[in-house]
Amino acid sequence: MRYLHTMVRVTDVDASLNFYCTLMGMREVRRIENEKGRFTLIFLAADEDVEAAQNNKAPCLELTYNWDPESYTGGRNFGHLAYEVDDIYAFCQKLHDNGVTINRPPRDGHMAFVKSPDGISIEILQKGEALPAAEPWSSMPNTGSW
């Protein structure tokens, strides 16, 4: 068995691509437009996985956009996506500076949680050892849920 992808439904392709690609640094590796089924599938890969993902050798995030309007609730009930980053503080600062709420700040220098525009919970983990505690993160309270 091989892990292929995680699928999340999105309601605004532009907002989702801005979040996942511009802010989180992922890259689109393929897109499928299905006129008969009235949906678009957009496959994204983490920067280090792009080449492998283009050859179906690395897992992707599949964004599914249904052309007919639907309402999606409870993104948290599916669990969360998890991504490893080189510097959790710099990464969270970039998200914060771009209007993303840091729901669970990286107080421990190791783990944080944010949500996508569609309410999908995303865990951000520090690659390797945790960074030393640093302000403003170490005293920042949780905001909302994740």
C-alpha positions in Angstrom: 0.0 0.0 0.0 1.2 3.5 -0.8 -0.2 6.8 0.5 -1.4 8.9 -2.5 -3.2 12.1 -1.4 -5.5 13.8 1.0 -8.6 15.4 -0.6 -10.3 18.5 0.8 -13.2 20.3 -0.7 -12.8 24.0 -1.4 -15.3 26.7 -2.1 -13.0 29.4 -3.5 -10.1 28.2 -5.7 -8.3 31.5 -5.7 -8.4 31.9 -1.9 -7.3 28.3 -1.5 -4.4 28.6 -4.0 -3.3 31.8 -2.3 -3.3 30.0 1.1 -1.7 26.7 0.1 0.6 28.0 -2.6 1.5 31.7 -1.9 1.4 31.5 1.9 2.3 27.9 2.6 4.7 27.4 -0.3 3.1 24.4 -2.0 3.1 24.1 -5.8 0.5 22.9 -8.2 1.6 19.7 -10.0 -1.5 18.9 -12.0 -5.1 20.0 -12.6 -8.1 18.0 -13.9 -11.2 19.8 -15.2 -14.1 17.5 -15.5 -16.9 19.2 -17.4 -19.3 16.2 -17.3 -18.8 15.7 -13.5 -18.7 19.5 -13.0 -15.6 19.6 -10.8 -12.0 20.6 -10.8 -9.2 18.7 -9.1 -6.0 20.5 -8.3 -3.1 18.5 -6.9 -0.5 20.3 -4.8 2.8 19.2 -3.5 5.2 20.5 -0.9 8.2 22.2 -2.5 10.6 19.3 -1.7 8.2 16.8 -3.2 7.3 18.5 -6.5 9.4 16.4 -8.8 8.5 13.1 -7.1 4.8 14.1 -7.1 4.8 14.9 -10.8 5.8 11.2 -11.3 3.3 10.0 -8.7 6.1 9.1 -6.3 5.1 11.5 -3.5 1.7 12.2 -1.8 -0.2 15.3 -2.8 -3.0 17.5 -1.4 -6.0 17.3 -3.7 -8.2 20.4 -3.7 -11.7 19.5 -5.1 -13.8 22.3 -6.3 -17.4 21.4 -7.2 -18.7 23.9 -9.8 -22.2 23.8 -8.4 -22.4 25.7 -5.1 -22.3 23.6 -1.9 -21.9 24.4 1.7 -19.2 22.5 3.6 -19.0 22.6 7.4 -17.0 20.8 10.0 -13.6 20.7 8.3 -12.1 19.8 11.6 -14.0 16.5 11.8 -11.8 15.0 9.1 -8.7 15.6 11.2 -5.9 17.7 9.9 -3.1 18.0 7.4 0.4 18.1 8.7 3.5 19.9 7.2 7.1 20.1 8.4 8.9 23.4 8.0 12.5 24.6 8.4 11.7 27.5 10.8 8.3 27.3 12.5 8.6 30.9 13.9 9.3 32.5 10.5 6.6 30.4 8.8 4.0 31.3 11.4 5.0 35.0 11.2 4.6 34.9 7.4 1.1 33.4 7.8 0.2 35.9 10.6 1.5 38.9 8.5 -0.9 37.8 5.7 -4.0 37.7 7.9 -4.0 34.0 8.9 -5.0 33.4 12.5 -2.5 31.2 14.4 -5.0 29.1 16.3 -2.4 27.3 18.4 0.8 29.3 18.5 4.2 27.5 18.4 4.8 28.2 22.1 7.0 25.1 22.3 9.0 25.9 19.2 7.7 22.6 17.7 4.0 22.7 16.8 1.4 25.2 15.7 -2.1 25.0 14.1 -3.9 27.2 11.6 -6.9 26.8 9.4 -7.4 27.1 5.7 -10.0 29.4 4.2 -12.4 26.5 4.2 -11.8 25.6 7.9 -9.4 22.7 7.4 -7.1 22.3 10.4 -3.4 22.4 9.5 -0.6 21.3 11.8 2.7 22.9 11.3 5.7 21.0 12.8 9.3 22.2 13.2 11.7 20.0 11.2 14.2 18.3 13.5 14.5 19.5 17.1 12.2 22.1 18.5 13.4 25.7 18.4 14.0 27.5 21.8 10.9 29.3 23.1 10.6 32.8 21.7 8.3 35.7 22.0 5.7 36.7 20.9 4.8 33.0 20.4 5.7 31.6 23.9 3.1 33.8 25.7 0.5 34.0 22.9 -2.8 32.3 23.8 -4.8 29.9 21.7 -7.4 31.4 19.4 -10.5 29.5 18.4 -10.3 25.8 17.7 -8.1 23.7 15.6 
